[in-house]
């Protein structure tokens, strides 16, 4: 089957929820993907942050083969060794004391909101409301969508859940009206991905934490895209020396397999009891068995140091590009989640790069996003920067 046949089959049978690029990939290795015709592409999208270890990583392949010879799934009617081991690894690496496992980022956000609502009911005057931020993206299911403050995702699905208010990202003064005594939790991405690659200021994040403490509200950090080493730290909130109450994880945690996690701190988890939440597939043997090994790789200090160094390298190269071209208005991001704000449609860059056999993506209409596998090499970054230079030079 060739690419044209796959496109036709998709159009005939798959629900039309994606504006897909006309490519279909068959295999990959490292940071390279190969389509059905054997053409190679340098991947700077990493499956939207999922493939942190790239493609056909030897350790991931071995983990999958090893676990496939054992048990795939039994459900949470029974204890699951690899689930408990993974939970311990996560908790030992951060503020968390308990973890709930599910299958995606939006499920993790739903779980976090539900846990926070349950916690808020312990007060004489229950706390039931939530605060999110302009340009946030937390997922597409109803609760997560209610916390997603971008009209393009919400349009057509109102009315969404009540009780969600909107603050302005990186604007401390906007918090006074939107975080109240009725607020159960504030949910924030330390680095907004889909919202335009916006990295939170340190004083803003610390102020959010202080207001949460003052109002006795929980602080939820959504690290579905920016967590697990993406910014050069294992968790993005580590850049601010704050302590959240709940954290959501997903994308890279299981090396490409579907997983989500809700990490819960000490003042929250005692309010959760059997029957309060569940997931049939969440945390099964196959996915968590693989994730245990992936977590060990992503959390290795030398690995994280290497990511941070390559992130600084990419940042420096992008800033050189900004100085050279007036069309580039701003360099955004941290680590290996970077963006360029430009004064033209970012889709123009995506198309140009695709013709050069490099995969990039956008984050909104005017932000070019670079989110390569964390195993990317500096020579790969150089190729991308050289292509960007040629693209911008050609627009003059």
N, C-alpha and C positions, 0 to 999 in steps of 0.2 A: 504494500500500500504506500503510495506517495503522498506528499503534502496536500496536493489538490484534492485527492480522494478523502483524506482526513477532514479537510475543511468542509467538504460536501456532506460527509457523514455527520459532522458536528452540527451543521446548520439544520439537518433533517431531524436530529434526535435529541440534542442537548438544549435545555432551556436557555433562552437568549438573555443571560444576565451579565455577560462579559463582552466588552469591545476588544476582541482578541486580535493580536498581531498575526499575520499569516505565516507563522512558523510552527513546526511540530518537531520536537526533539526526541531522538531515539536513545542516545547514550551520552555519557560525559566522563571526563576525568580531570581532576584538579579544578581549574577555573575555566575549563573549556567544555562547551556543549556542542554536540553534533546533531544536525537535523536528519530527516529521513533520507535525504539525498547525499549525506556524508559531508555537508559543508560545516566548517568549524566556526564557532563564535566565542569570543572572549566574554565571559559573563560578569557584568557589574550590576546585576540585580539580585543574585543569589536566591532566586525564588521568593523575592520580597523579604529577604532577611532570614529565610528558613535554612538555607544551605551554608551555614557558617563554615563547615569543613569541606565545602565544595562537593565534587562528584566522585563517586567510586573511591572514597577515602578508605585506605586499607583497614584501619581500625573499625570503621563503621560497618564495612562489609563483613568482617569477622564477627562482630557483635550480632549482626542480623542472622548470619548462618548459625552461630552458636545457639541463639535463643530459639530459632525456628526448629531446632532439633528437640526442644523441650516442650514447654506449654505456651500456647499463644494467648489463651483467654479462659478465665473461669468465672468472671464477675466478682464483685465485691461482697458476695455472700460469704467469701472465705478470705483468709489472710493471704497476702501476696508478698513474698520475700523481697523481690526487687523493688516493689513500691515503697516498702518501709525503708529499705536501704537508700533509695533515691531521696526520700523525704529527709532522712537523717543528713545526707550530704548537703542538701539545700539549707536546712536549718543551722547546721554548723558553720555555714558560710555567711550568715546574715542575722538579722534580728528575729527571724521566724522561730516559732516553737512547734507549729503544726502545719501540714500541707494537705490541701485537697487537690486531687488530680482529675482532669477532664480531658477534652480532645482538641481544643482550639483556643485562640486568644479571646474571641467573643464569649465563649463559654466561661473562661476564667473571669472575665469582667462581670458576667451575670452572677457568677458565684460570689465574687467580692461584694457586689451590691446587695445581694441577698443576705450574706453574712452580716454586713454592716447594718442592714435594716433590722435583723434579728437582735443584734447587739443594742440598737437604739431603743428597742422595746422594753429594756430593763428599767428605764427611767420612769419616775412617777408621771412626768409629762413626756410621752414617747418622742424620740427623735426619728423622723421619717423622711427627711428631705436630703437632697444631694446637691453638691456644687461641682460643676465641671468648667472648662475654659474654652474661650473662643478658639476656633480652628482645631479643636480636639478631635481625635478619632479613637473610639473605643470598641467598635464592632458594629455589626448590622442586625443582630437580634434586637428585640424591642427594648429591653432594659439598657443594653449597651448603646443602641441607637439614640435613646433618650439622653444619654450622656455625651453623645457626639454632636458638638456644636458647629456643624457645617450644614448649611441649607441644602447643598446638592445631594447629600446622603439622606436627609430627612424628608425632602419633598416627595409628596405622594403617599406618605405613610402616617401623616398626622390624622387623628390626635395620638401623640406618643404618651408615655407615662407621665403623669403629673408629678410635681415635687422636685423638678430639676431646674436649677438656676445657673446662669452663665456669668462667669468672671472673665476679666481680660488677662490673657497670658502675659506674664512679666510686668503686670501693673498692680502694685500693692494696694493702691487706693481703691481699686475696684472690689476688694474683698470685703470691705466693711458692710456693704448692703446685701451681699450674697451668702455670707457665712453667718448664720444666726444660731440662736439657742435651739432651734428646731432641726439644725443640720446634723444628720447622722454621720456623713462622711464627705470629704472633699477628694475628688479623683483627678489626678494630674499625671501627664506624661513628662518626665524630666527632659526628654527630647521628642518633640512632636514630629512624627514621620509624615503621615498623610496630610497633615496640616501645613506643610511647607518647610520641614527641617528646621524647626525653631528650638534652640537650646535654651533651657531656662536659666535665668540669672541666679547666681548663688544667693544674693540677698532676697530675691523673690521666693525661692524655695524655703529658705529659713523663716521668712515671714509667714508663709503659708503654714508651716509647721507650728509656729508660735500662736497663730490665730486658732488653729485647730485645738491646741492645748487650752487656750483661753475659753473657747466655746464648748469644750468637751466633745469635740467631733473627731472622728477617725480620719487619718491621712492614708489614702490609697494611692500608691504609685503604680502606674500602668507601664510595665517594662516589656510588653509583648514584643515590640520591635527594637527597642533600644537596650534591652538587657542582655545578659549572658555574653559579656565580653565585647559587644558591638562598639562601645565608646572607649575601650581601652581599660576599663574597670569591669569587674565581673557584673556589677549592677550599676546602672547609671546614677542612682541616687547617692552612690558613694562619693561622687564629686562634690557633694554639698555638706557632708557630715551631718545628715539628718537621720532620724529613725522613724520610718513609717510604721503604721499599724497593720497594713495589708499590702501585699505586692502581687501583681499578676505577671506570669511568665508564660511563654509559649514557643513561638516560632523555631528557634534553633535547638531547643532543649533535647530533642530526640533524633537529631541528625537527619531530619527530613520526614520522620514519621509523625503522625498527628498526635499532639499532646498540648495540654494546657495545665497550669498550676496556679493555685491560690495559696500564697504563703501568708500565714496568720500569726500575728504577734501575741504576747502574753496576756494583754488585757481583753482580747477579743475571743480567743478560742474557747474559753470556759462556757460561753453562752451557747455553743453549738452542741446539739445532741443528736443521737441516731434518728434518722428520718427527716432531719431538717434540710438535707440536701443529698443528692446522689448522682451517679453517672454509671450507666451500664458498662460502657467500654473504658471509662476513665481509670488510668493507672494499671492497665492489665499487664500481664507478665511480659509480653512481647515488647511493647513500647517502653516500659520502664526498665526492662532488662537492657535494652539498647541505650536508653537515656543515661543510665548509671555510668557507662563508659564514656559517652559523649560529654557528660558533665565533668568527668575527671580531666578530659582534654581541655575544655573551655575554661576551667577554673585554675589551670596550672599557671603559676606566677610568671614563668618564662614565656608561655604562650601569650598571656595578657600584656606583658611588656613589649613583645613583638608587635602585637596589634596596635598598642599605643604609639610605637615608633613609626609604624607605617601610616597611621592616622595623621601624625604630625607631618609626615612627608607629603601625603596627599593634600593636606591643608595648605602647606607652603606652596605647592605647585599651583593650586587653585587661586591662591592670593596673587601669585605672579601673573596668572591669566587675567585676573580682575584689573590689575594695574595696566595691562596692555590694551584692554578693550572696554570702551565706554558702555557697551551694551550689557556688561556684567555689573550689576548694581551691588551685590552683596555675596559674601561667602558665608555659608551657614553650616552648623552641625558640629559633630565631635567624633573623633576616632574614625571608624570606617562607615559612618553614616553622614555623608556630606551632601550639601546642595549648593547650587548657584542660582541666585535670583537674577533673572534676565528680563530685558524689556521687549521680548518677543515670545511667541508660543514655544514652550519647552518641547512640544511635539516635533518641532523642526529639527532639534538636536537628536531626538530619539530616532527619527527616520534616517538622518544622515549617518549616525553611528551604526544603525542596522545595516545600511548599505556597505559600511566598512567592516562588517562582521563583528561588531561589538554591541552588546546588549546593555542599554541603560534604561532608565524610566524617569517619569516626572513625579513631582509631589505638588499637585495643583497645576494651574495653567502656565505659570511663569517660573517654576523652580525645576531645574535639572537635578535629578537625584543620582547619587553614586553610592551603591550599597553592595560592594563586592563580597565574595566569601572571605572570611577572616584569614584564610591561608594565602591570599593574594600576595604576589611578589612585587618588589619595587619596579621591576622591568615591565610588569603588567600595568602598573600605574603610569609609567612613562608613556606607554603606547596609548593609553586613554587620553592623557594630557596632550600628546602630540596630535591626536585626532581632533580633540577639542580646539586646539590652536588652529588647525587647518580649517575646521568648520567655521570658526569665528572670522578668520581672515577672509574666507570666501563670501561672507555676508557683507563685507565692506562695499 
